[in-house]
Amino acid sequence: MLNPKPLVFLDLETTGFSPKYNRVTEIGIVVVRGNHITDEYQRLVNPDQWISPAITKITGITQKDVLDAPYFNEIANELLPYLKLGLLTAHNANFDYRFLQAEFFRSGVEFNSPRLCTMTLSRQLFPTQKSHRLEEILRVHNISVKRHHRALDDARATAQFYLKVKKELPRDLFTQSLKKAIY
């Protein structure tokens, strides 16, 4: 049976690209059990650092938006149960995973998890496709998203991509590609 445990689709928005120097500003989680979205979680996070205008332009998240949001260490314990539900799944999973590990480390919590990368899955399933960026695979597979670069919307869209290709492609091809996309 494919994926007897839930898949926990995650997307993070951050203040930059380095988990060492930058911080999380938003977390979005979508839980998929079988072929259905069963739960969602979204939270703005106070990064305790400046959000550059360039990042605000991409995400729409401003300093004012996160001013009264909790710090990551204040929500770490409410976040862990979601992350432990099943296989952590994200588009370009290592990016999100490294940020999660860094944030949990700063909070005094060790976090390790296997993960499924939907970017790798897309590369396995559609090797001739030129780009496997999230926006491009959503466009190619006719999946709409309300707001790109917002955590919950991107997590939902990633889950929809996964569910769509799981349903439409031959089971053997999908299963073989899936195995190569889990780290």
C-alpha positions as CSV (number, residue, x, y, z in Angstrom):
1,M,0.0,0.0,0.0
2,L,1.3,3.5,-0.8
3,N,1.8,5.8,2.1
4,P,-0.1,4.1,5.0
5,K,0.9,7.0,7.2
6,P,-0.3,10.5,6.6
7,L,1.8,12.9,4.5
8,V,2.6,16.2,6.2
9,F,3.0,18.8,3.5
10,L,5.0,21.7,4.8
11,D,5.9,25.1,3.4
12,L,7.9,27.8,5.2
13,E,8.4,31.5,4.4
14,T,11.6,32.9,5.7
15,T,13.6,36.2,6.0
16,G,16.2,34.8,3.6
17,F,17.9,31.7,2.3
18,S,20.4,30.8,5.1
19,P,19.0,28.7,8.0
20,K,22.1,29.9,10.0
21,Y,21.4,33.6,9.6
22,N,17.7,33.8,8.6
23,R,14.5,32.9,10.3
24,V,11.0,31.5,9.7
25,T,8.2,34.1,9.2
26,E,5.3,31.7,8.4
27,I,4.5,28.0,8.6
28,G,1.9,26.2,6.6
29,I,1.0,22.5,7.0
30,V,-1.5,20.4,5.1
31,V,-2.1,16.8,6.3
32,V,-3.1,14.2,3.7
33,R,-4.5,10.9,4.7
34,G,-5.0,8.5,1.8
35,N,-6.3,10.8,-1.0
36,H,-7.8,13.5,1.2
37,I,-6.7,16.7,2.9
38,T,-7.7,16.1,6.5
39,D,-6.1,18.9,8.5
40,E,-4.3,22.3,8.1
41,Y,-2.2,24.5,10.2
42,Q,-1.0,28.0,9.5
43,R,0.9,30.4,11.7
44,L,2.8,33.6,11.3
45,V,6.1,33.6,13.3
46,N,8.0,36.6,14.7
47,P,11.5,36.1,13.3
48,D,13.1,38.5,15.7
49,Q,14.9,40.1,12.8
50,W,14.2,42.5,10.0
51,I,12.3,41.3,7.0
52,S,13.8,43.0,3.9
53,P,11.7,44.8,1.4
54,A,12.8,42.2,-1.2
55,I,11.4,39.3,0.9
56,T,8.2,41.4,1.6
57,K,7.8,41.9,-2.1
58,I,8.0,38.1,-2.7
59,T,5.8,36.9,0.3
60,G,3.7,39.9,1.1
61,I,4.7,39.4,4.8
62,T,5.6,42.7,6.5
63,Q,7.4,43.5,9.7
64,K,4.0,44.7,11.0
65,D,2.4,41.3,10.2
66,V,4.8,39.4,12.5
67,L,5.2,42.0,15.2
68,D,2.6,40.4,17.5
69,A,3.1,36.8,16.2
70,P,4.7,34.2,18.5
71,Y,8.4,33.4,18.3
72,F,9.2,29.9,16.9
73,N,10.2,28.6,20.4
74,E,6.8,29.6,21.7
75,I,5.0,27.4,19.1
76,A,7.6,24.5,18.8
77,N,5.5,22.3,21.0
78,E,2.3,22.9,19.1
79,L,4.1,22.3,15.8
80,L,5.8,19.0,16.7
81,P,2.6,16.8,16.8
82,Y,1.8,17.8,13.2
83,L,5.3,17.1,12.1
84,K,5.3,13.7,13.8
85,L,2.0,12.6,12.2
86,G,3.6,11.2,9.1
87,L,6.2,11.7,6.4
88,L,7.3,15.3,6.1
89,T,6.7,16.4,2.5
90,A,7.7,19.6,0.8
91,H,8.7,21.1,-2.5
92,N,12.5,21.5,-2.4
93,A,12.2,19.7,1.0
94,N,15.8,20.2,2.1
95,F,15.3,24.0,2.2
96,D,12.3,23.8,4.6
97,Y,13.9,20.9,6.5
98,R,17.1,22.8,7.2
99,F,15.2,25.8,8.4
100,L,13.0,23.6,10.7
101,Q,16.1,21.9,12.1
102,A,17.8,25.3,12.8
103,E,14.7,26.8,14.4
104,F,14.1,23.7,16.6
105,F,17.8,23.7,17.5
106,R,17.6,27.3,18.7
107,S,14.5,26.3,20.7
108,G,16.5,23.5,22.4
109,V,14.7,20.7,20.5
110,E,16.4,18.1,18.3
111,F,14.4,17.5,15.2
112,N,15.1,14.8,12.6
113,S,12.7,13.4,10.1
114,P,12.7,11.5,6.8
115,R,11.2,13.6,4.0
116,L,9.6,13.4,0.6
117,C,10.6,16.0,-1.9
118,T,8.0,16.8,-4.5
119,M,10.5,18.7,-6.6
120,T,12.5,15.4,-6.8
121,L,9.3,13.5,-7.4
122,S,8.4,15.9,-10.3
123,R,11.9,15.4,-11.8
124,Q,11.5,11.6,-11.6
125,L,8.0,11.6,-13.1
126,F,8.5,14.3,-15.7
127,P,12.2,14.3,-16.8
128,T,11.6,16.3,-19.9
129,Q,9.9,19.2,-18.2
130,K,12.3,22.2,-18.2
131,S,11.5,23.6,-14.8
132,H,10.4,21.9,-11.6
133,R,9.9,25.1,-9.6
134,L,6.6,25.0,-7.7
135,E,5.0,27.7,-9.8
136,E,5.9,25.9,-13.0
137,I,4.6,22.5,-12.0
138,L,1.4,24.0,-10.8
139,R,1.0,25.8,-14.2
140,V,1.8,22.6,-16.2
141,H,-0.6,20.6,-14.1
142,N,-3.3,23.2,-14.1
143,I,-3.4,23.7,-10.3
144,S,-4.4,27.1,-9.0
145,V,-3.0,28.8,-5.9
146,K,-4.5,31.9,-4.2
147,R,-1.2,33.4,-3.1
148,H,2.2,32.2,-4.2
149,H,4.9,32.3,-1.5
150,R,2.4,32.1,1.3
151,A,3.0,29.0,3.4
152,L,-0.4,27.5,3.7
153,D,-1.4,28.2,0.0
154,D,1.9,26.7,-1.3
155,A,1.5,23.7,1.1
156,R,-2.0,23.1,-0.3
157,A,-0.9,23.5,-3.9
158,T,1.9,21.0,-3.3
159,A,-0.5,18.5,-1.8
160,Q,-2.8,19.0,-4.7
161,F,0.0,18.3,-7.2
162,Y,0.9,15.1,-5.3
163,L,-2.7,13.9,-5.2
164,K,-3.2,14.7,-8.8
165,V,-0.2,12.9,-10.2
166,K,-0.8,9.9,-7.8
167,K,-4.3,9.6,-9.3
168,E,-3.5,10.2,-12.9
169,L,-0.2,8.2,-13.4
170,P,0.3,4.5,-13.5
171,R,0.7,3.1,-10.0
172,D,4.1,1.4,-10.8
173,L,5.6,4.5,-12.3
174,F,4.4,6.6,-9.4
175,T,5.6,4.2,-6.7
176,Q,9.0,3.8,-8.3
177,S,9.4,7.6,-8.5
178,L,8.1,8.1,-5.0
179,K,10.8,5.8,-3.6
180,K,13.5,7.9,-5.2
181,A,12.1,11.1,-3.8
182,I,12.2,10.1,-0.1
183,Y,15.4,11.0,1.8
